[in-house]
Amino acid sequence: MERRDRVQWIYSSSDNKELSDRYDEWAKDYDADLDDEFGWLGPQRAVDFFVRYVPKQARILDAGAGTGLVGKLLAEQGYGDLVAMDLSPGMLEEAKKKNAYREFHQMVMGEPLDYATDSFDAVISIGVLTVGHAPASSFDELIRITKSGGYIVFSLRPDVYRDSGFKEKQDALVAEGK
């Protein structure tokens, strides 16, 4: 399959099981495909922003960690208490190779997360929040598991933010004081 076709293939998944299976299949080539074919800068830009606000001793959840691109960059910046969570076991296996995370958990964004309330000082979720992957309702759980005064750093395409319920969800959460 051509590298560019993989993105369409991923986004055409009909449910979380199929999405997980497809990411499992793509896991070994994922990093190279993103770098070589797409030149994706999301992880680096997010980490550049993140380090300005989040202290190095923070307990951090990488929600939708994938192959661990973000975790690797955070570890290089001196962060050590990193937890990886992803839908795909295959992606988590690749993330383990980065030697950046203390824990690995398979969970699904948009569903209840098996973490206690106020478990993390910060959450980072890059390239995850979008239609068919992690819905706007994912914010509810991310807020629940983030300590008061903590940070949630995420990336989201502007058109998806505007047209797929993310803006409305964020506005509602802000209005609620969350």
trRosetta pair geometry for C-beta under 8 A, 3 or more apart (Angstrom, degrees):
i j d omega theta_ij theta_ji phi_ij phi_ji
1 5 5.1 -123 178 84 94 123
1 6 5.9 111 122 -70 124 80
1 9 6.7 2 -174 -34 152 156
2 5 4.4 90 63 1 88 109
2 6 7.5 -140 95 -20 51 78
3 6 5.8 -43 -164 8 37 116
3 29 7.9 -131 -111 148 92 125
3 33 4.8 -178 -148 -138 110 100
3 36 7.3 -97 -134 88 169 105
3 37 4.2 -155 129 -75 142 157
4 7 6.5 -44 -171 20 45 107
4 8 7.7 34 142 -4 66 103
4 37 6.3 -159 -63 -179 71 133
5 8 5.7 -58 -160 42 49 110
5 9 5.9 54 144 -26 75 108
6 9 5.2 -55 -145 39 34 118
6 10 6.2 39 155 -22 68 102
6 26 5.9 118 -167 -115 129 128
6 33 6.4 -27 52 -167 151 158
7 10 5.7 -50 -149 33 31 111
7 11 6.3 19 156 -9 65 109
8 11 5.9 -60 -142 45 31 104
8 12 6.0 28 158 -21 66 112
9 12 6.0 -61 -145 35 24 109
9 13 8.0 55 148 -50 54 78
9 22 6.4 -173 134 -156 96 134
10 13 6.3 -26 -177 -22 40 110
10 19 7.0 65 -167 -139 72 76
10 22 5.5 171 -109 126 64 135
10 23 6.9 69 -127 -70 111 76
10 26 7.0 -25 -76 -19 114 159
11 132 5.7 98 -153 84 66 158
13 16 7.9 78 138 -94 128 16
13 18 4.3 173 -157 106 94 104
13 19 3.9 127 126 -74 164 72
13 22 5.6 -130 -81 10 121 142
13 132 6.5 129 60 179 90 114
14 18 5.3 57 42 28 75 154
15 18 5.3 93 53 15 69 100
15 19 6.9 -127 103 -6 35 95
16 19 5.3 -54 -141 39 34 116
16 20 6.1 38 158 -22 67 104
16 87 6.4 -127 -165 -153 97 130
16 108 5.5 6 -151 -129 149 136
17 20 5.9 -55 -149 35 27 111
17 21 6.4 26 153 -17 62 107
18 21 5.6 -53 -145 38 33 112
18 22 6.2 31 156 -19 66 107
19 22 5.9 -57 -148 37 28 109
19 23 6.4 24 155 -14 64 107
19 87 6.4 -11 110 132 108 151
19 88 7.9 -111 128 -66 73 102
19 132 7.2 167 -92 160 135 87
19 133 7.0 167 -162 -108 148 64
20 23 5.9 -58 -147 39 29 107
20 24 6.3 37 151 -25 64 104
20 87 4.9 -125 -92 145 92 98
20 88 4.9 174 -149 -93 68 70
20 89 7.4 53 -180 6 110 75
21 24 5.5 -50 -151 31 32 117
21 25 6.6 31 152 -18 63 104
22 25 5.6 -52 -151 35 34 112
22 26 6.3 23 153 -11 67 111
23 26 5.6 -61 -140 45 34 106
23 27 6.3 65 155 -61 66 85
23 30 7.8 29 -158 -82 74 137
23 66 7.6 -114 -164 -126 126 79
23 86 7.9 -142 136 164 150 117
23 87 6.7 92 39 85 153 103
23 88 3.7 -104 99 -76 124 155
23 90 6.3 170 118 64 73 111
23 91 5.3 -28 153 -39 115 119
24 27 5.8 -26 -154 -17 28 120
24 88 5.3 -161 -58 -163 68 106
24 89 6.3 18 -101 61 111 78
24 90 3.2 129 -136 -6 63 136
24 91 7.2 -96 -86 -21 46 73
25 90 7.2 105 -19 70 26 175
26 29 6.1 -86 -169 59 60 91
26 30 5.2 83 137 -73 92 92
26 33 7.5 -56 -173 18 104 153
26 90 7.8 120 54 109 54 136
27 30 5.5 -32 -142 -14 27 122
27 67 6.4 150 -159 -84 77 101
27 88 6.6 -171 -73 137 116 134
27 90 3.8 -153 -19 140 150 103
27 91 4.9 -145 -111 -78 109 52
27 93 6.8 62 155 59 154 98
27 94 4.8 -167 174 -25 104 131
28 90 7.8 -70 -31 176 73 112
28 94 6.8 -166 -88 -87 42 122
29 32 5.5 -69 -165 52 62 109
29 33 5.3 64 140 -30 90 110
30 33 5.8 -62 -146 36 25 110
30 34 6.4 19 162 -16 64 107
30 66 6.7 -150 147 177 154 113
30 67 5.1 174 81 -32 130 137
30 91 7.1 27 -6 -114 165 91
30 94 6.9 122 39 106 123 174
31 34 6.1 -59 -149 37 28 107
31 35 6.2 16 158 -10 65 113
31 67 5.4 -117 -53 100 99 158
31 69 6.5 160 -112 -77 97 108
31 94 7.5 -170 -24 170 112 136
32 35 5.9 -63 -144 44 29 105
32 36 5.5 8 170 -2 70 119
33 36 6.4 -58 -123 48 20 96
33 37 5.2 -16 -170 18 61 124
33 38 7.2 39 143 1 67 103
34 37 7.1 -45 -96 52 10 88
34 38 5.3 -47 -153 50 48 117
34 40 4.4 -51 -180 24 98 128
34 69 7.6 -58 79 -72 154 157
35 38 7.6 15 -16 55 7 74
35 39 6.9 44 -165 -99 38 36
35 40 7.0 -82 -77 36 40 82
36 39 8.0 -48 145 -58 6 62
40 43 7.5 66 125 4 99 88
40 127 7.5 34 -178 -87 141 140
41 44 5.3 -62 -168 49 73 109
41 45 5.3 69 135 -24 94 108
42 45 6.0 -64 -141 41 25 106
42 46 6.0 22 165 -19 65 112
42 126 5.0 152 146 176 110 112
42 127 5.2 107 111 -51 162 104
42 155 5.2 -84 -153 -5 113 178
43 46 5.9 -61 -146 38 26 110
43 47 6.2 21 160 -16 65 109
43 69 4.4 -103 -80 129 164 111
43 70 4.7 -139 -138 -79 101 69
43 73 5.7 153 153 -2 106 146
43 126 5.6 131 -90 113 59 157
43 127 7.7 -38 -55 -9 78 122
44 47 5.9 -58 -145 39 29 108
44 48 6.3 35 154 -24 64 105
44 73 6.3 -159 -98 -122 56 153
45 48 5.6 -51 -149 32 31 116
45 49 6.7 28 154 -14 63 105
45 155 7.9 87 84 -92 112 130
46 49 5.8 -59 -156 39 32 109
46 50 5.9 37 150 -27 68 111
46 70 6.5 -32 84 -120 130 113
46 124 6.3 119 154 -164 126 117
46 126 4.6 -112 -15 -92 166 131
46 153 5.9 133 -167 143 98 121
46 155 5.9 -88 -76 -45 122 113
47 50 5.2 -50 -137 36 34 119
47 51 6.3 36 165 -24 67 103
47 70 6.4 176 -62 -149 105 74
47 73 4.3 -104 -62 128 167 129
47 74 5.9 -141 -125 -69 114 68
47 77 6.5 -178 176 -23 114 144
48 51 6.6 -53 -149 27 22 107
48 52 7.7 27 150 -23 52 103
49 52 6.2 -60 -171 21 37 114
49 53 7.6 -4 153 6 67 111
49 153 6.4 161 101 -146 115 135
50 53 6.7 -90 -165 46 33 93
50 54 5.5 -25 174 19 79 123
50 74 7.2 -48 104 -100 146 101
50 122 7.4 116 -156 162 103 148
50 124 6.0 -6 -102 -95 142 132
50 151 7.6 147 -138 122 75 145
50 153 5.2 -116 -91 14 94 172
51 54 6.8 -69 -108 51 26 85
51 77 5.3 -110 -97 -175 132 150
53 151 5.7 116 120 -86 127 155
54 58 5.0 -70 177 14 98 159
54 60 7.1 70 167 -89 147 120
54 79 7.8 19 114 -97 116 128
54 121 7.0 127 -151 121 100 108
54 122 4.6 -10 -122 -49 135 163
54 151 5.5 -110 -77 38 104 144
54 153 7.9 -91 -31 -19 132 130
55 58 5.2 128 69 -36 74 97
55 121 7.6 -59 50 149 92 152
56 77 7.6 -145 -110 127 95 85
56 78 4.8 -31 -136 116 127 109
56 79 5.7 -140 -149 -88 63 59
56 80 7.6 44 166 5 86 85
57 80 8.0 -14 -119 43 46 98
57 81 7.0 42 -177 6 45 127
58 79 7.1 -34 58 -134 87 107
58 81 6.7 -152 102 64 39 115
58 120 7.9 56 167 -180 94 73
58 121 3.7 -126 -153 82 96 140
58 122 5.2 32 156 8 144 110
59 81 4.6 -70 -106 131 59 129
59 83 7.3 28 177 -10 86 112
59 119 7.2 -104 118 148 134 65
59 120 5.3 -128 108 -131 93 59
59 121 5.1 116 46 3 67 95
59 122 7.8 161 83 31 46 68
60 74 6.8 -127 91 180 160 159
60 79 6.2 -1 12 -180 144 136
60 81 6.4 122 16 94 76 76
60 82 5.2 -22 72 -109 103 65
60 83 6.8 -178 92 24 50 76
60 120 6.3 82 -124 -162 21 112
60 121 6.7 -50 -70 61 61 88
60 122 4.9 -17 -112 74 85 94
60 123 7.2 157 -162 -94 65 28
60 124 6.5 10 -176 2 113 103
61 83 5.0 -30 -107 72 64 107
61 85 6.1 2 -170 3 102 120
61 115 7.4 -45 -87 -79 147 167
61 119 7.4 60 -47 100 126 109
61 120 4.6 -71 -11 -91 103 160
61 122 7.6 -164 30 101 67 50
61 123 4.7 -15 66 -114 101 80
61 124 7.4 177 89 28 54 61
61 145 6.9 19 -5 122 158 130
62 65 4.0 75 113 -94 113 96
62 68 7.6 80 111 -122 161 56
62 70 5.3 164 -137 85 124 121
62 71 5.1 -77 -35 -63 163 96
62 74 7.6 -151 -72 9 120 146
62 82 6.2 23 -17 -172 111 101
62 83 6.8 -175 21 85 73 50
62 84 5.2 -19 64 -109 112 59
62 85 6.8 170 82 27 59 70
62 101 7.2 -96 26 -95 127 120
62 123 8.0 164 -86 -160 19 59
62 124 5.6 -21 -112 70 64 95
62 125 7.6 144 -170 -85 46 51
63 85 5.4 -12 -117 67 53 116
63 109 6.3 97 167 -89 107 113
63 123 5.4 18 -12 -172 120 109
63 124 7.1 172 23 79 79 38
63 125 4.1 -31 73 -87 101 105
63 128 6.4 -157 114 81 80 168
63 134 7.9 99 141 -123 108 161
63 138 7.8 144 152 173 140 122
63 142 6.4 -71 -30 -104 171 108
64 85 7.1 -9 -29 93 32 79
64 86 5.9 83 -141 -111 30 74
64 87 7.4 8 -115 -7 72 91
64 109 6.0 -12 -60 -37 106 137
64 125 5.2 72 31 -148 114 87
64 126 7.5 -161 89 49 110 44
64 127 7.1 -156 128 81 128 69
64 128 3.0 99 88 -105 172 144
64 129 7.8 -149 -1 -36 159 58
64 133 7.4 58 -124 160 138 118
64 134 6.3 -84 -66 -36 137 144
65 68 5.7 18 163 -85 105 55
65 70 6.8 -121 -138 49 67 107
65 71 6.0 22 -152 -28 113 121
65 84 3.7 -51 4 -150 174 90
65 85 6.0 121 -10 48 106 38
65 86 4.8 -96 47 -50 80 108
65 91 7.2 153 90 136 75 111
65 92 7.1 71 76 -100 117 71
65 95 5.3 48 130 -110 120 153
65 101 7.3 22 -154 -71 159 147
66 69 6.6 -8 84 9 119 96
66 86 5.9 153 -57 -114 29 139
66 88 7.6 30 -122 48 51 119
66 91 4.8 -84 -155 -172 43 130
66 94 7.7 -34 149 77 63 121
66 95 6.8 135 100 -67 40 111
66 127 7.4 -7 -27 83 145 121
66 128 7.9 -148 -36 -78 103 100
67 91 5.5 -96 -62 -158 58 78
67 94 4.0 -42 -132 112 87 127
67 95 5.5 -177 -174 -66 27 69
67 98 7.4 116 148 -37 70 124
68 71 4.4 -57 -159 48 80 118
68 72 5.5 88 137 -31 92 94
68 84 6.3 -39 -94 -105 90 140
68 94 6.6 -158 11 114 103 77
68 95 3.3 135 -46 -135 109 75
68 96 7.6 -168 -42 -12 148 24
68 97 7.5 180 39 58 146 69
68 98 3.8 -156 121 11 142 148
68 100 5.7 151 -175 39 118 125
68 101 6.7 -114 -121 -20 117 116
69 72 6.0 -55 -152 30 26 112
69 73 6.8 20 154 -12 60 107
69 98 7.9 -146 -71 -94 26 153
69 126 7.9 -99 83 83 108 129
70 73 5.8 -60 -154 39 33 109
70 74 6.2 31 152 -18 69 108
70 124 5.8 -165 167 117 146 130
70 126 5.3 143 -72 28 135 130
71 74 5.6 -55 -143 38 32 110
71 75 6.1 34 157 -21 67 105
71 82 5.1 128 -138 161 100 150
71 84 6.0 -37 -59 -79 151 105
71 95 6.5 68 35 -160 144 103
71 98 5.9 113 91 103 108 144
71 100 3.7 140 143 106 100 138
71 101 5.3 -30 -160 -55 151 94
72 75 5.8 -54 -148 35 28 112
72 76 6.5 30 152 -20 62 106
72 98 4.3 -100 -74 -166 102 128
72 100 5.0 -125 -81 -51 45 146
73 76 5.6 -53 -150 34 33 114
73 77 6.7 27 151 -15 63 107
74 77 5.6 -62 -154 39 35 110
74 79 4.1 -39 161 49 96 135
74 82 6.0 131 95 -88 134 136
74 100 6.8 102 65 -176 89 127
74 124 7.6 174 -65 28 139 157
75 78 7.8 117 -175 -18 31 8
75 79 6.1 -86 -83 67 37 77
75 80 7.1 79 -125 -94 76 49
75 82 6.7 -78 -65 -3 90 148
75 98 7.5 156 19 145 145 102
75 99 7.5 149 173 105 170 68
75 100 3.8 -128 -30 -131 140 94
79 82 6.0 83 128 -56 108 106
80 102 7.7 65 156 -47 67 114
81 102 6.4 -21 -143 -3 47 140
82 100 5.7 -24 70 142 152 85
82 101 4.7 -96 104 -111 100 64
82 102 6.2 139 62 5 56 83
83 101 6.3 92 -125 -158 18 105
83 102 6.4 -44 -81 60 64 89
83 103 4.5 -9 -126 63 87 105
83 104 7.8 -173 -166 -74 63 27
83 105 6.9 12 173 6 104 111
83 120 7.4 -114 35 -96 128 119
84 92 6.2 146 124 -129 126 87
84 95 4.9 144 -154 145 163 152
84 100 8.0 93 -53 85 117 95
84 101 4.3 -40 -18 -112 106 164
84 103 7.0 -169 33 94 67 55
84 104 4.9 -9 70 -111 106 70
84 105 7.1 168 93 27 57 65
85 104 7.8 160 -83 -162 39 44
85 105 4.7 -18 -107 72 83 97
85 106 7.6 158 -156 -100 63 13
85 107 5.2 -23 -169 39 112 107
85 113 7.4 17 -166 -144 160 119
86 91 4.9 -107 143 90 156 123
86 92 5.2 -172 50 -61 119 90
86 95 7.1 158 -6 -18 141 146
86 106 6.6 -38 77 -116 61 59
86 107 7.8 106 56 46 15 61
87 91 7.6 46 63 35 66 134
87 106 7.0 58 -159 -162 18 78
87 107 7.4 -66 -85 90 51 34
87 108 5.4 60 -107 -104 94 68
87 109 7.2 -72 -54 7 106 82
88 91 3.9 75 84 8 115 108
88 92 6.6 179 96 -9 62 82
88 106 7.6 -136 66 -130 12 101
89 92 5.6 -57 -149 39 35 112
89 93 6.4 42 152 -25 67 101
89 106 5.7 -16 -76 -92 75 138
90 93 5.6 -47 -150 28 33 115
90 94 6.9 31 151 -14 62 101
91 94 5.7 -53 -155 36 37 111
91 95 6.4 41 146 -23 67 104
92 95 5.2 -49 -145 34 38 117
92 96 6.7 50 152 -30 64 95
92 104 4.9 113 -170 -171 119 123
92 106 6.3 -93 -22 -75 153 86
93 96 5.8 -43 -156 20 33 116
93 97 7.6 38 146 -21 57 98
94 97 5.8 -49 -166 22 41 116
94 98 7.8 45 142 -25 63 96
95 98 5.7 -46 -166 17 46 115
95 100 7.6 -83 -180 49 81 103
95 101 6.3 22 149 4 110 137
95 104 6.7 150 88 -113 122 117
96 99 7.8 41 167 -65 46 46
96 101 7.4 -79 -101 52 50 111
96 104 6.4 -32 -74 -61 95 151
98 101 7.4 61 76 -3 104 89
101 104 6.1 94 114 -67 140 79
105 114 7.1 -150 -172 65 137 107
107 111 7.2 -146 177 72 86 107
107 113 5.5 70 164 -130 154 77
107 114 6.2 -155 -96 18 130 93
108 111 4.4 44 83 20 103 124
109 125 7.6 106 -107 -144 144 138
109 128 6.2 120 -22 159 165 118
109 129 7.5 -121 158 -88 152 64
109 133 7.0 23 64 141 128 72
109 134 3.4 -17 112 -117 140 110
109 135 7.7 169 127 25 93 57
109 138 4.5 9 176 -119 98 130
109 141 7.8 -168 -146 62 59 133
110 134 5.5 -167 -36 -146 100 56
110 135 4.6 76 -111 30 124 93
110 137 5.6 74 -139 76 74 100
110 138 4.9 -50 -68 -71 60 87
110 141 8.0 -145 -79 13 9 132
111 141 7.8 24 89 -45 31 159
112 141 6.4 173 -131 -102 38 128
113 141 4.7 120 1 175 109 131
113 144 7.8 163 46 74 108 116
113 145 6.0 -48 83 -42 135 144
115 119 4.4 -93 170 8 112 160
115 120 7.4 0 166 -22 151 102
115 145 4.5 48 94 -127 127 130
116 119 5.0 124 64 -68 75 103
116 145 7.4 112 83 -126 38 81
117 144 5.4 -78 -117 172 81 83
117 145 6.6 -117 -127 -96 33 44
118 145 7.1 -132 -24 -163 13 32
118 146 7.3 -16 -116 111 43 19
118 147 4.6 66 -153 -97 84 68
118 148 7.1 -24 -110 -8 111 74
119 145 4.8 -27 33 -167 104 89
119 146 8.0 -44 54 -75 65 27
119 147 7.8 -146 50 -47 23 82
120 123 5.6 88 104 -61 147 81
120 145 5.7 39 17 139 104 91
120 146 5.4 -45 77 -105 93 58
120 147 6.7 -145 85 -9 39 85
120 150 6.6 111 110 -165 71 159
121 146 7.6 24 156 -154 10 75
121 147 5.7 -18 -105 29 46 123
121 150 5.0 -172 -176 -121 40 110
121 151 7.5 19 140 26 68 82
122 146 6.9 38 -118 -135 21 109
122 150 5.4 -160 -76 -176 50 99
122 151 4.3 0 -121 62 99 92
122 152 7.2 -180 -160 -77 62 36
122 153 7.0 14 -178 1 109 99
123 142 5.1 -151 88 -160 166 100
123 145 7.1 85 -65 88 132 104
123 146 5.4 -91 -10 -78 110 116
123 150 7.5 69 -3 138 79 124
123 151 7.4 -159 35 102 57 59
123 152 4.7 0 62 -117 102 77
123 153 7.3 -176 93 30 55 62
124 152 7.8 175 -81 -160 34 45
124 153 4.7 -10 -113 67 78 101
124 154 7.3 171 -160 -76 45 51
125 128 4.6 -85 178 47 94 130
125 129 5.9 77 125 -29 123 100
125 134 7.3 -95 177 88 136 167
125 138 7.8 170 -178 137 170 136
125 142 7.0 -73 -20 -109 141 143
125 152 7.4 -5 11 -174 107 88
125 153 7.4 164 27 90 61 54
125 154 4.5 -7 68 -109 94 94
125 155 7.6 -146 104 24 61 66
126 153 7.8 -5 -63 120 90 91
126 154 6.9 -169 -78 -147 46 45
126 155 4.8 48 -138 10 67 117
127 130 7.9 -28 -179 -14 43 124
127 155 6.0 9 -46 71 50 124
128 133 5.9 -151 -175 137 53 129
128 134 5.0 29 146 9 88 140
128 154 7.4 -90 53 -145 96 100
129 133 7.2 -166 -127 89 10 110
129 134 4.8 -73 -103 85 49 113
129 136 7.7 73 -166 -90 108 45
129 138 6.2 -146 -109 61 94 142
129 154 5.4 34 3 180 137 133
129 155 7.4 168 41 76 100 48
129 156 5.1 -43 90 -88 114 104
129 160 7.9 151 123 125 80 132
129 166 6.8 96 156 -112 121 134
130 133 4.9 41 61 33 84 118
130 134 6.7 60 29 45 50 74
130 156 6.9 171 -75 -134 76 77
130 157 6.9 49 -108 16 113 104
130 160 5.3 -38 -130 -164 81 161
130 164 7.6 45 -159 89 51 164
131 135 7.5 45 -115 -101 45 70
131 160 6.2 -140 -12 -138 93 110
131 164 5.1 -114 -61 -143 106 148
134 138 4.4 20 173 -52 99 158
135 138 5.9 146 69 -21 53 91
135 165 7.2 -1 -174 80 89 134
136 139 6.3 -22 175 0 58 111
136 164 7.0 174 -41 122 111 81
136 165 4.2 -123 -7 116 149 101
136 166 4.7 -157 -99 -90 105 54
136 168 7.3 27 -176 66 164 84
136 169 3.8 171 170 -18 119 153
136 170 7.9 -104 -153 -29 107 73
137 140 5.7 -24 -177 8 64 115
137 141 8.0 52 141 -4 72 94
137 169 7.1 -131 -69 -122 39 143
138 141 6.2 -61 -165 41 48 103
138 142 6.1 45 145 -20 77 111
139 142 5.5 -60 -143 41 35 112
139 143 6.0 36 160 -20 71 106
139 152 7.7 107 -139 142 79 163
139 169 5.6 144 27 145 142 124
139 170 6.9 -162 -105 -82 166 66
139 173 6.1 -96 139 -54 136 154
140 143 6.1 -60 -153 36 24 108
140 144 6.4 26 151 -22 62 109
141 144 5.3 -51 -145 33 36 116
141 145 6.3 19 163 -8 68 108
142 145 6.4 -65 -147 43 27 98
142 146 6.2 21 157 -19 64 116
142 152 5.3 88 147 -126 122 138
143 146 5.9 -65 -141 38 29 108
143 152 7.0 -61 -80 -37 62 149
143 173 6.7 -162 -63 -151 155 132
143 178 5.2 22 -159 175 150 124
146 150 4.2 -147 174 82 96 136
146 151 7.3 -132 -163 59 135 25
146 152 5.7 -93 -58 -60 165 98
147 150 4.3 107 61 -37 74 122
156 160 5.8 -125 179 84 89 110
156 161 4.7 104 124 -67 122 101
156 166 5.9 -169 -174 162 156 167
157 160 4.4 78 66 12 95 108
157 161 6.7 -161 88 -11 45 87
158 161 5.5 -54 -144 35 31 116
158 162 6.1 23 161 -13 66 111
159 162 5.9 -59 -144 42 29 107
159 163 5.7 -11 171 13 67 121
160 163 6.6 -71 -122 53 21 86
160 164 4.8 -23 -166 18 64 133
160 166 6.5 49 131 3 77 137
161 164 7.4 -8 -48 42 7 91
161 166 4.6 -84 -135 81 52 128
161 167 5.4 84 157 -52 77 89
162 166 7.8 -20 -17 58 20 96
162 167 5.5 32 -111 -24 38 139
165 168 5.4 -60 -153 45 53 113
165 169 5.7 55 151 -26 80 107
166 169 5.7 -55 -145 37 31 112
166 170 6.2 28 158 -17 66 107
167 170 5.9 -57 -146 39 28 108
167 171 6.2 29 155 -19 65 108
168 171 5.7 -55 -145 38 29 112
168 172 6.3 30 155 -20 64 107
169 172 5.8 -56 -149 36 29 111
169 173 6.4 27 154 -17 64 107
170 173 5.7 -55 -147 37 32 111
170 174 6.3 33 154 -19 65 105
171 174 5.8 -54 -148 36 30 111
171 175 6.3 33 153 -20 64 107
172 175 5.6 -54 -148 36 31 114
172 176 6.4 27 153 -15 64 108
173 176 5.6 -58 -148 40 33 110
173 178 4.4 -77 -175 70 86 113
174 177 7.7 49 179 -70 32 19
174 178 7.2 -94 -75 58 25 66
